[in-house]
Amino acid sequence: MKTTPFWWEDAPPEQGLASPPPESPSALIVGAGYTGLSAAITLAEAGMSNIVVIDAGRIGEGASSRNGGQIGNGAKFTLKQAERRFGPDRARQIMEDYDGAMPFLLDRAKTLSDDFDLNLCGAVTGAHTRNDLASLTAWRADLPQTERDRVTIHGADQVNRLIQTDIYRGAMLQEGWGALHPAKYVRALARRARELGVAIHTGWRWIGGTGGIARLQGPEGTVVLRPDMVLIAVNGYAGPELPWLRRRIVPVQSYMIATAPQPFDAMEALIPGNRVVADTKHVLYYFRRSPDGTRMLFGGRARFRSSTEVQSAEGLRAFMAHTFPSLARAEISHSWLGNVSFAMDFCTHLGRMPDGAFYSSCYNGNGISMATYMGHRIAEAMLGRSGHDRGVMNTRFPALPAYDGRPWFLPMVGSWYRFQDKWARWRD
Ligand SMILES: Cc1cc2nc3c(=O)[nH]c(=O)nc-3n(C[C@H](O)[C@H](O)[C@H](O)COP(=O)(O)OP(=O)(O)OC[C@H]3O[C@@H](n4cnc5c(N)ncnc54)[C@H](O)[C@@H]3O)c2cc1C
């Protein structure tokens, strides 16, 4: 079993320039994932030159080449909950930001020359309990008519039309959402950025800076830059060099496995039409087939303590066998993990840190479309475009008292969530 992402078979992360970046870039973007690259594209498309993206690793080596490749949009809270926290106007704009993510991704995709297996095959949400099915039904009923037509609710006796499992009490199918190859997608963004003149330097870590100074450490030692602007786009990989951000972000490891190729027809029977699937549990399963349809790619929070790819593979295999008993003995060819980040209020946050650097963070596990769109939105702020201060931009980014970015509480919170999932099902 390999302990690297299945996606890297076709698209391993690329190196950028190893040389030190130029001393005075117009914009220095820290993090070469979807957020940083999307921001770079928007800045370059607006005519800015001398844009530099750096990454401590290779291009997209963070979550952007490791994720499940499921695309859609949606907030982790309802409009009513948002209204209570942000007031009616801001809440509506925040929902517009979430709703705008998927259309923005599809527009940006049209500008990319590389193929990345985009497939709007539809997304299934499995209902863990009858209550969850009722909530999905109510959520659909609140949608505007045009969107409602693209969403269908299926009772327990119809779930097997969408997915061959008996663990769900019903399901929702969302047309127009679907899948892409995450590592090919991040490559395609990097190619577009380079075509627009953006310089990408890898192996260079931002180690601090303030007042117009940025200190980087890389293959040639430490260098000092004087960028006009800085964007921190490190999401779940924020290290001790970013204490302000670390106090506001809970990084969570998410794990995935891939099976060795299985007979196509057997896989087509399990998830017809190669749709993508997630469920309504607190500690959810998310899964899909590989773009060629022959492998199962299964993800979830196998453990809440930091664990290795080998340890997590066992947990995920058990989850997969629970969902699809026919795959209980399937060979696992790959097991990998990556960091996602959550905010204390489960909202995405963009804005400026006290030292003046811009940031965009916390897509709460739904980051392919959101990171692409929020990269664009934060670039609008960097360009000073009128109207940029709306939605998730500049909302209060809460910090947890006495928290330094090491989430010691995760095992307890994880156990509590697992208990709630079990309890809800037991009562069902
Ligand atoms: C296993 C897994 C499954 C997921 N599944 C899905 C899914 O199916 N659908 C979905 O929408 N989302 C999913 N996500 C979430 C999604 O991948 C992320 O939200 C998204 O990739 C975030 O992109 P980003 O550019 O903000 O951050 P990242 O891609 O994580 O990039 C951050 C980069 O910053 C770099 N960095 C950090 N610190 C420094 C520094 N000091 N100096 C220089 N560079 C630095 C890192 O090396 C890294 O490359 C998943 C994530 C994981 C881990």
The ligand as an SDF file (V2000), in Angstrom:
LIG
                    3D

 53 58  0  0  0  0  0  0  0  0999 V2000
   -8.3590   14.3670    2.7040 C   0  0  0  0  0  0  0  0  0  0  0  0
   -9.0990   15.6180    2.2960 C   0  0  0  0  0  0  0  0  0  0  0  0
  -10.2960   15.5010    1.6060 C   0  0  0  0  0  0  0  0  0  0  0  0
  -10.9850   16.6570    1.1940 C   0  0  0  0  0  0  0  0  0  0  0  0
  -12.0770   16.5110    0.3920 N   0  0  0  0  0  0  0  0  0  0  0  0
  -12.6670   17.6100   -0.1230 C   0  0  0  0  0  0  0  0  0  0  0  0
  -13.7040   17.4570   -1.0770 C   0  0  0  0  0  0  0  0  0  0  0  0
  -14.0530   16.3510   -1.5020 O   0  0  0  0  0  0  0  0  0  0  0  0
  -14.3020   18.5890   -1.5300 N   0  0  0  0  0  0  0  0  0  0  0  0
  -13.9140   19.8460   -1.1280 C   0  0  0  0  0  0  0  0  0  0  0  0
  -14.5050   20.8360   -1.5720 O   0  0  0  0  0  0  0  0  0  0  0  0
  -12.8970   20.0130   -0.2470 N   0  0  0  0  0  0  0  0  0  0  0  0
  -12.2580   18.9300    0.2410 C   0  0  0  0  0  0  0  0  0  0  0  0
  -11.1890   19.0890    1.0750 N   0  0  0  0  0  0  0  0  0  0  0  0
  -10.7610   20.4660    1.4530 C   0  0  0  0  0  0  0  0  0  0  0  0
   -9.9110   21.1460    0.3690 C   0  0  0  0  0  0  0  0  0  0  0  0
   -8.9310   20.2840   -0.1360 O   0  0  0  0  0  0  0  0  0  0  0  0
   -9.2400   22.4010    0.9520 C   0  0  0  0  0  0  0  0  0  0  0  0
  -10.2090   23.2180    1.5750 O   0  0  0  0  0  0  0  0  0  0  0  0
   -8.5200   23.2290   -0.0910 C   0  0  0  0  0  0  0  0  0  0  0  0
   -7.6110   22.4390   -0.8210 O   0  0  0  0  0  0  0  0  0  0  0  0
   -7.8010   24.4080    0.5600 C   0  0  0  0  0  0  0  0  0  0  0  0
   -6.9580   25.0100   -0.3980 O   0  0  0  0  0  0  0  0  0  0  0  0
   -5.8980   26.0780    0.0790 P   0  0  0  0  0  0  0  0  0  0  0  0
   -5.1850   26.5480   -1.1190 O   0  0  0  0  0  0  0  0  0  0  0  0
   -6.5400   27.1230    0.9060 O   0  0  0  0  0  0  0  0  0  0  0  0
   -4.9160   25.3000    1.0640 O   0  0  0  0  0  0  0  0  0  0  0  0
   -3.8710   24.1370    0.7740 P   0  0  0  0  0  0  0  0  0  0  0  0
   -4.1320   23.4430   -0.5040 O   0  0  0  0  0  0  0  0  0  0  0  0
   -3.8210   23.2930    2.0040 O   0  0  0  0  0  0  0  0  0  0  0  0
   -2.5030   24.9250    0.5630 O   0  0  0  0  0  0  0  0  0  0  0  0
   -1.8320   25.5820    1.6090 C   0  0  0  0  0  0  0  0  0  0  0  0
   -0.3520   25.6040    1.2180 C   0  0  0  0  0  0  0  0  0  0  0  0
    0.3350   26.5030    2.1000 O   0  0  0  0  0  0  0  0  0  0  0  0
    1.6680   26.0360    2.2230 C   0  0  0  0  0  0  0  0  0  0  0  0
    2.2450   26.6780    3.4050 N   0  0  0  0  0  0  0  0  0  0  0  0
    1.8680   26.5650    4.6900 C   0  0  0  0  0  0  0  0  0  0  0  0
    2.6170   27.3680    5.4820 N   0  0  0  0  0  0  0  0  0  0  0  0
    3.5150   27.9910    4.6690 C   0  0  0  0  0  0  0  0  0  0  0  0
    4.5550   28.9460    4.8990 C   0  0  0  0  0  0  0  0  0  0  0  0
    4.8050   29.4280    6.1290 N   0  0  0  0  0  0  0  0  0  0  0  0
    5.2970   29.3570    3.8440 N   0  0  0  0  0  0  0  0  0  0  0  0
    5.0440   28.8720    2.5870 C   0  0  0  0  0  0  0  0  0  0  0  0
    4.0570   27.9710    2.3200 N   0  0  0  0  0  0  0  0  0  0  0  0
    3.2900   27.5420    3.3470 C   0  0  0  0  0  0  0  0  0  0  0  0
    1.5130   24.5320    2.3430 C   0  0  0  0  0  0  0  0  0  0  0  0
    2.7110   23.8750    1.9790 O   0  0  0  0  0  0  0  0  0  0  0  0
    0.3500   24.2540    1.3700 C   0  0  0  0  0  0  0  0  0  0  0  0
    0.8140   23.8300    0.1080 O   0  0  0  0  0  0  0  0  0  0  0  0
  -10.4940   17.9540    1.5310 C   0  0  0  0  0  0  0  0  0  0  0  0
   -9.2870   18.0680    2.2320 C   0  0  0  0  0  0  0  0  0  0  0  0
   -8.5950   16.9170    2.6110 C   0  0  0  0  0  0  0  0  0  0  0  0
   -7.2930   17.0570    3.3480 C   0  0  0  0  0  0  0  0  0  0  0  0
  1  2  1  0
  2  3  1  0
  2 52  2  0
  3  4  2  0
  4  5  1  0
  4 50  1  0
  5  6  2  0
  6  7  1  0
  6 13  1  0
  7  8  2  0
  7  9  1  0
  9 10  1  0
 10 11  2  0
 10 12  1  0
 12 13  2  0
 13 14  1  0
 14 15  1  0
 14 50  1  0
 15 16  1  0
 16 17  1  0
 16 18  1  0
 18 19  1  0
 18 20  1  0
 20 21  1  0
 20 22  1  0
 22 23  1  0
 23 24  1  0
 24 25  2  0
 24 26  1  0
 24 27  1  0
 27 28  1  0
 28 29  2  0
 28 30  1  0
 28 31  1  0
 31 32  1  0
 32 33  1  0
 33 34  1  0
 33 48  1  0
 34 35  1  0
 35 36  1  0
 35 46  1  0
 36 37  1  0
 36 45  1  0
 37 38  2  0
 38 39  1  0
 39 40  1  0
 39 45  2  0
 40 41  1  0
 40 42  2  0
 42 43  1  0
 43 44  2  0
 44 45  1  0
 46 47  1  0
 46 48  1  0
 48 49  1  0
 50 51  2  0
 51 52  1  0
 52 53  1  0
M  END
$$$$
